[in-house]
Amino acid sequence: MTMTNLLTIDVGNTRTKWAMLDGTGKVLEQGFFVNAELSQVQAPMAWQGCNRAVLASVAHPQVEASVSDLLKTFAISAKWLKSAAQSCGLKNGYQIPEKLGIDRWSAMLAGWKNNAGQNTCLIVNAGTALTIDAIHQDAFVGGNIAPGLAMMRAAFSEQTALVSTENGVYQAFPANTADASYTGALNAMAGAVLIQFNQLEKLAKQKPVLVIAGGDADRLASVLQVLGLEPKIADDLVLEGLFLMDGEAQ
């Protein structure tokens, strides 16, 4: 390992994911921390192979402080990135570009690049939150944010007396409460994606490329396939997008 390696870190709502990449963008090492346990973890020894890190965060400042403390273990300089009006050839159509979540922007950059700058893309992240972001004519034109699967099911448990977070399975016609709540949550997520997909297709007058990432990507993709869509599963789009933004800045 050489000190030209770059550490990319995605500080999310629930987990902090990291990857160490070489100068070509190849992932050399990767891992994650559970945010609730950050104060008890130690910096991975693999981080010794880096002297700088680029980070995206949507987490509480206390979580960011814990990550900063980990970086100090090996004297790694930290650069916390923000969304910009344009990056890597993609324009940001948000009303106030820097207010767009950096995780969404970074994922869009990677998803768009990986599909050869397709004219029309829908980039979906199925994590703690569900984000659905539309790209058309080399620009982000807008997107949706909704509760993710775990958040939606937790709301069931908190707001109802008889619906719990007991594990269910997806069914076309659920016949018990666990399956009904699990299926309903996934169908709600899939419906939100389908609506945005159809709206983007109408705008572009062509079918969008549909890219899905996040911890629940596989579950959501299977339902979208039932609806006739053809999602592409992607890994670590945020971390890849951070690498792209860092390369543009060099």
Secondary structure, DSSP 4 states (H G I P E B T S, - for coil): --TTEEEEEEE-SSEEEEEEE-TT--EEEEEEEEGGGGGG----GGGGGEEEEEEEE-S-HHHHHHHHHHHHTTT-EEEE----SEETTEEE-SSSGGGS-HHHHHHHHHHHHHTTT-SEEEEEEESSEEEEEEEESSEEEEEEEEE-HHHHHHHHHHH-SS---------SS--SHHHHHHHHHHHHHHHHHHHHHHHHHHHHTSPPEEEEESTTHHHHHHHHHHTT--PEE-S-HHHHHHHHHHHHH-
